[in-house]
Each structure stands twice: as C-alpha cells, then as structure tokens.
Amino acid sequence: MKVIFGTDPIKYPLTGIGRYTYELAKGLQSHEGSEITELLFLQGRHISQIIPSASETAPGITGLKRMVQRSKLASELYRITSPWLKTQALRPYPQHIYHGPNFYLPPKVDNCVATFHDLSVFSFPECHPAERVRYMHKELSLTLRRAKVLITDSEFTRQELAKYFNYPLSKIVTASLASSGDFFPRDEEKINLALKSLHLSAGQYSLFAGSIEPRKNIKTLLDAYQQLPMPLRQRYPLVICGFKGWDSESLHKRFKHAEQEGWLRYLGYTRSDQLPWLFAGAMTFIFPSLYEGFGLPVLEAMSSGVPVVCSNSSSLPEVVGTSALMHDPLDVDGFTSSIRMSIEDADWRKMAISSGLKRTKLFSWQRCAQETINAYNQV
C-alpha cells in the first residue's frame, strides 16, 4: 500500500501529539518495503520523503505571521483555506492512503484515516478555551464523516468514541502508544552530570511533566504536595516541567510562592534531550490528570524505573495496570498519602519499579505502527 502521513504536529513545543506523530512516523518508515510500498510525509502543503524534526526553541515570528495570529479574521481565513491547500497537495496521489495524526482531515480525500487522541473537548469542555471547543466540535464532526477508519490511542478512547457518536466499533482501531527508547533506568552518576545545569540530583525530587493547563489537574497536585511535612517537601521538592498553557496564570503564581518556600521548581518547557534524564532521576512521578486519551508520561516514568502516583481516570488504569498508586483525581488527601508512600516506603518502591518495567514491555512503537497498518488495511 501507499501512504501519506501528516507531520504538522512535529513542531515546537513538541507536546504529546507531536511526539506520537514523530515516533509513529519512524515506526512506519521501518515498515516501508513490506506492507507499505511507499511512504510520504505531508508538512503544511508540502510532500516529501523526509520526516521533519522539531526545533528545541521557539521559531522566530515574522511581522506578517504575527499580524495573522492577532487577527481573528485572518486566523479564520487560515483555518478555512489550510485544509483545502492540503487537498490540493494530495490530489496528485489518489492511490495513497492519507493519515491525519491529529484529529483533522482535509475535504474531498477519498482514502483517509484520522487519529482521535481523546474526547476532552466533549467530555471536559471547561478545560479548553471556548474558541477551541467550538472549532473542534465543528471540525471533528467533519472528520467523522470523512474518515474511512479512525484510530485511537487506547481502548478507553475507542469505546468512548463509539458510544458518544454512535460510531461503529468495527471502524475504530486501537493503536496503543509507547515510550521512546530514550526512557530507561540510568546510572546515578550520569544522571547527576546530565542534571547539573538544572541544579538537580538523582533521587532528590518528585516530578510532574505535562502542559500547564486545567485538564492536567495541577491544582490537586499542589494541594496534595503542600500537605506533606515541610522538611519532606524541602528535601524532595516537586519539579514541574511543561509548556505554559491556557488559563494557567493562577498556577504560576502558586509556583512562585512555593519556590520561595523551597519546595517547588518550575522548569518550563524542557528540551527533549534533557527530558529522559529528568525522568530517570526522579524519586517519584505524579500525574493527577482529570482526563487522558492515553497518558504517555506515566509510561515514560515506568520505563525510566520510577514509581508512579496517578489518577484513576479515563485511560490511565489501562496504561499502568497494577503498577501505580491511583486515586480519584480530586482526592487531595489520597494523593498526599500516596506521594509520601512513594517516597518513604522502600518495599513498595522496589515492587513498583519492577512491576512498572515489566508493564512497559507490553507497549512498543513497532506494535503501534503495526496496529496502525492494520487500520490502513481496512481502508
């Protein structure tokens, strides 16, 4: 079969969907020559044989681009015209399957597949800007009509998608994500050397990684951590890394206050070459998210040999199995108790690390690529 894979999400900042797109593109490329006889990549409206790479710094914004971003009319015109530009780019390739890895599909493309990562704009619309909710409601309804097959990151999202839209399960394929090969247990001395510039040491901090936005439920994380005894908090400060997202001003104020008290470090967006070291050096990984289509950071933590405390919402139980301590996302006291246990209980830590490493072997990008190819075969 011949495939054109969309790579627009591979850009700065490289968030979860961007990393999914990059890893899956590499996985599909390694399958080329077997079931896939030709693999091309669509970036913007340009098709090539090369997987793009994401910049580690914010790109410069020209005066024209800045004007477009600030103008509602210009932004709306871009949203209307961009899908049609992709349609024009794909027109010379009628025998190819087009895969949109980030919800959206251009119009009038016969053989197409889309990945639905989650339904949070429907399940938790209050966790998104109203403009994004309106736009995605409209565009995702078009995707449902355009796609021959849909792909989800988890069985949870597959079932939710089918139920919410009364969509046939037979047309939805689960292709579970995986952690990058860069995430694995590392030598303490090497971790300390890699984290020296961040003034962090292995086993001396707890970690949260993710965009700073309402869906990640960072308020519960802060409330729970703040209930730990001050000496414990200061010995194992909470390190938060992630790009500043929507509606996060109040959280950043709390970050500054906690930093002044000596029990929190906010690193902002962390480079992809530093992230695996940051994970491997953590004493525990905490992820109280309200809703996840998969929850890649918890898998990356387990792959790094780090115990996990997370919420029991949405797809997270499917990812961690019995390897993590889980609580209702709003159970502040429960999180406080489990965070303390994950730091102080040596026996549980040993069990959680061993169990987590075994659990991660169930997930691989090669498996994700093969399950994605199974979806293409349906087309």
Secondary structure, 3 states (H helix, E strand, C coil): CEEEEECCCCCCCCCHHHHHHHHHHHHHHHHECCCECEEEEEECCEEECCCCCCCCCCCCCCHHHHHHHHCHHHHHHHHHHHHHHHHHHHCCCCCCEEEECCCCCCCCCCCEEEEECCCHHHHCHHHCCHHHHHHHHHHHHHHHHHCCEEEECCHHHHHHHHHHHCCCHHHEEECCCCCCCCCCCCCHHHHHHHCHHHCCCCCCCEEEECCECHHHCHHHHHHHHHCCCHHHHHHCCEEEECCECCCCHHHHHHHHHHHHHCCEEEEECCCCCCHHHHHHCCCEEEECCCCCCCCHHHHHHHHCCCCEEEECCCCHHHHHCCCCEEECCCCHHHHHHHHHHHHHCHHHHHHHHHHHHHHHCCCCHHHHHHHHHHHHHHC
